[in-house]
């Protein structure tokens, strides 16, 4: 399927109109991506974030303390269409990753890439990062599509002189603001790249500023929510930096070579942008990536934040890579082996292909926390129910559940009714805004990682009754969490402010 790309003269203008989308190979890759995700969606269980998004989706609004509304509402859409199951929640995200493969191929096409280059660009979705993001209902999967979409329109505007493409970039940005605000980082780095290497005149384009206006107009309701609520996501970003900053900074560079397959391809994309005179208008994208790394390092952001830009560079690098391999059998074989191994590694490390009974101590679990965080939720709820059911009938009437994190709260919301459990409350992120419990509820079955003195400081007299464990022996955040029974000595109006925390 390698494309007969010849090396055009250096002065030849790249004209994507000479190429069409290779729908057969690209469409098959996109469909295979979605079908693979759907076929494995029912294995294991909910991820902790999915349990949280399911809860948020029950309370639709323009924004939440820790994120915009798109991902929770997309998860809710899956539930409304297909039922309240983990598979249903994951359907929309599987479709989004298939669309991401197509957009990656369209980026390769803009650089005159033929079927081989477009197919290589599309197959990048089988990397560990994209597959892991889309297997569970996560904000990272829609964000990957948003970043590639913005990059596509930026490339059209800069390379082909189609200035109206800035409107498309603005449209995708505005929609992307409802998923994550990280797309602003992408725009800042591209703008810095334009100021550094040009073409600077595009910063004066009325179409560029019209696109900025479109983005602002579309994203305005969510931005108004942030202003009206004192920019809660700034507090959330600060909490992430404080709690995970050191680890994120250490892992930032190594994970760039793990999240996306075949690093030589995206490296070739950067080199080609800087060296090919025909691509001079796109040099800003090449420097935007190192600028992004510096920015994420400074703000102590998560190591996966730059992966959308990295994927755009991969799609660009697919063009010279396909040209390099064309007509040279050893190179074709090397590329085929590299793609095959990368796809296999991506599937094994990101998808639930390892039997549950083999997960304990498995290196894949140690390398990918997403796997561990899908294990044990129903079992944990059963253990909490055991403590609740030991209460006297009078205490059960006065009892509420409280959890230290949103995964536990989401699990109790999902499965608690099956065990006759009362409503659950938590101070974690947005869930703090859903409380406090009614004042008459003076018995608290609390699930906390904190030791007994911390539980007593929150609620009053507490006794530890059990600890959470899963029968598979998989180590995750819930393992060894303590289950307390507490009796409040203060009104909830005094207790509730102390429960609020972000991470």
Secondary structure, DSSP 8 states (H G I E B T S, - for coil): ---------TT----GGG----HHHHHHHHHHHHHHHHHHTTSS---HHHHHHHHHHTS--SB-SSSBSHHHHHHHHHHHHH-SSHHHHHHHHHHHHHHHHHHHHHHHHHTT--HHHHHHHHHGGGSHHHHHHHHTT-HHHHHHHHHHHHHHHHHHHHHS--TTHHHHHHHHHHHHTTT-TTHHHHHHHHHHHHHHHS-GGGGG-HHHHHHHHHHHHHHHHHHHHHHHTT-HHHHHHHHHHHHHHHHHHHHHHHHHTTSSS-HHHHHHHHHHHHH-GGGGGGHHHHHHHHHHHHHHHHHT--GGGGHHHHHHHHHHHHHHHHHHHTT-HHHHHHHHHHHHHHHHHHHHHHSS-S-GGG-TT-HHHHH-HHHHTTSSHHHHHHHHHHHHHTS-HHHHHTEEEEESSHHHHHHHHHHGGGGT---EEE-BGGGGGG----TT--EEEEEESS-HHHHHHHHEEEEEEEE---TT----TTTT-EEEEEEESS-HHHHHHHH-B--
